């Protein structure tokens, strides 16, 4: 007597990977919320797991410990979302507008336009990182890594401006990056927007004025 063979269920790797990515995004978003609500110390892994609706082991698979979760949350905030963090920086819309701008003035306007969103998203997480102090060597390493990442990005921007002929005569890439680093620092955003109540539009206008004064020859527009 023959039996009807059951069809073999095909392993759907794509669907499984998509579910894993969705779960990881939920964990990172929950971790970001917990860090902001409870601070670094009290945003425990079990609390994050409970908030995300997953097992503790699943959280550990999503990132390298709690410092890794904070690092991933910061990168997601910089990019404007967990999924956007996978997109190379030079392919993100704000940076593409800088690259594709058709004049020295337009390039600085496009770059200044990226700054309010960046600091409003990532600034609160960086304050969590600062408040945690040196309690964990991995947090010190994270601060150093973020500073190094920002400097690399600003040197890339300064290199683009030099290549396009935007920089004042004699201004090197390193010096231009230092100037952009200082003018566009989080401290200035916090002082003018957070403390003094400037609008994002007022802050952007100020950035363009300061960047042009520091980087461009007097007649460059």
N, C-alpha and C positions, 0 to 999 in steps of 0.2 A: 504494500500500500504506500503510495507516494504522498509526501507532504509538500504543500505549497511553500516554497522558499520565501522567507521574509526579505524584503529589499534592504540592502545595506544602507544604513544612514550615513550620508556623506558628511565628513567633518567640515564644518563651516568656519574656517580660520578667520575670514574677513569679519564675520559677524561677532565672533568672540573678541577679536582685537578692538572692534568698535565699542563693544560693551565695556571692555577694560579701560579704554580711553575716556568713556563717559564717566565711569566710576572714579577714575583718577581726577578728572576735572571737578567732580563733585567734592572730592576730598580736599583738593587745593582751595576751592572756593570756601568750603567750611573752615579750613585751617585759617585762611585769611580773616574770616569773620571772627573766629575765636581769638586770634592774636589781637585784633583791634578791640574786642570786648573785654578780654581778660588779661592781656599782657602776655609776654613770652612765658614766664614761669607757670602761670595758672592755666595756660592753654595746653593742657596735658594731652597726650596721645589718646587715652581713653575718652576724654571729653570730645576730642575731634572725631573719633570713630563713632561715638554715639550721635553726634550732630550730623554726620554724613550718612548714618544708617548702615555702617559696615563694621566688620570685625577689626579688632586692633591689628591683627596680622596684615590685613589688607592695607591699612594706613602705612605700615612699615614697608610694604612692597611699593607704595606710591612714591616714596622719597627716602633719602638717607637720614632717618631720624628726624627729630623736631627741627633742628637747624636746617636740614635739607628741605623740610616743608616750608619754612620761612623763606629760604632762598628761592624756592619755586614760586611761592606766592608773590615775592618781589618781582621776579621776572615776568610773571603774568600781569602784574599791575603796570609794569613798564610798557608792556606790549599792548595793553588794553583788553586783556582777556586770556584765559588759558589756551584756547586754540590759536590765537594770534601769536602767542609766544613761540610757536613752531615755525613761524614765517621769518626768514632772514631779515635782519634789520633794514638792509638796503632795499628790500621789497615791500616794506610797510608803507601804506599810503602817505603818511606825513613826510617820511624821508624821500619818497619818490617825488613829492612836490618840490622839495628842496633841490633835488638833482635836476629836475626838468624845468625849473624856473629859468626865465630868459634874461635876467639882469642881476647885477650885484644886490640891488635893493630888494628885488623880489625874492632872492635866495634867503636873505636875512629875515624878511617878513614870513616866509614859509617856515623857516626854522623856529622863529619866535612863536609861531602859532602852535608848535608842538609842546611848548614848555608848560603852560598852565595845566593841561590835561595830565602830563607826566607827573608833576609835583602834587596835584590834587589826588591822584591815584596812589602814588608810591610813597609820598611824604609821611602819611600816618604809619605805614609799615616800617619805614626807616626810623621813626621815633620809637617804635616798639623795639627795634634792634638796638638803638642807642640806649634806651632805658634798661635793657638787659645787661649792659656793661660788658665786663670781661669775665662773666660767670662761666663761660664755656669757650674753650679755645676755638671751636668751630665757628662761633659768632665773630670772634676777632678776624678769623680767616675770611668770613663772609663779607665783613666791612671792607677789608683790603681788596677782595675780589671785585666788589661793586665799584670801588674807586678806580681800580685798574680798568675795568670794563668801560666806565664812563670816559676815562682819559683816552682810551683807544678810539672810542667813538668820536670824541671831539677832535682828535688828531686827524681822523678820517675826514671830518667836516672841514677842518682847516686846510687839509691837503686839496680838497675839492675847490675851496675858495682860491687857493694859490694857483691851481691849474687853470681856473677860469679867469685869472687876472684880477681878482677882486681885492686882494690884500694890498695895503699901502706899501710903497717901496721899502725894502729892508726888513719887513716883518716876516719872521720865519714861521714855519708850521708850528713848531713847539711853542713859540711865544704867543701866536694867535690862539692855539688851543688853551693855553693858560688864561688868556683874557676871556675867552668864551666860558671856560670853567668857572671863573670868578663872577662874571656878570650874570650867568644863568644858574648860579648856585641856589640850592634849596633855601638857604638862609635869606636870600633876597625875596624869594616868593613868600616865605613865611612872614618876613618883616612887612612887606607891602600889601599882600593879599590877606593873609591870615590875621595879622595884628592890626594893620591900618585900614583894612576894609576896601582896598582897591578892587575894582572889577577885573575880570580876566582881560577884557579889552584894553583897559588902562595899563595893565601890567605888560601885555604884548607890545603896546606902543612904546612904553619905556624901554623894553628890551631892544627893540629895533633902533631907537635913538642911541642907546649906549653902545650897542654892537657896531653901528656905523661909525660912531665917533672913535672907537677903539681900533677898528679893523680897516676901514676904507681911507684912501687918500681923500683930501677935502672935496674934490670935485666928483668923486665916484658916486653914481646913483644907478 
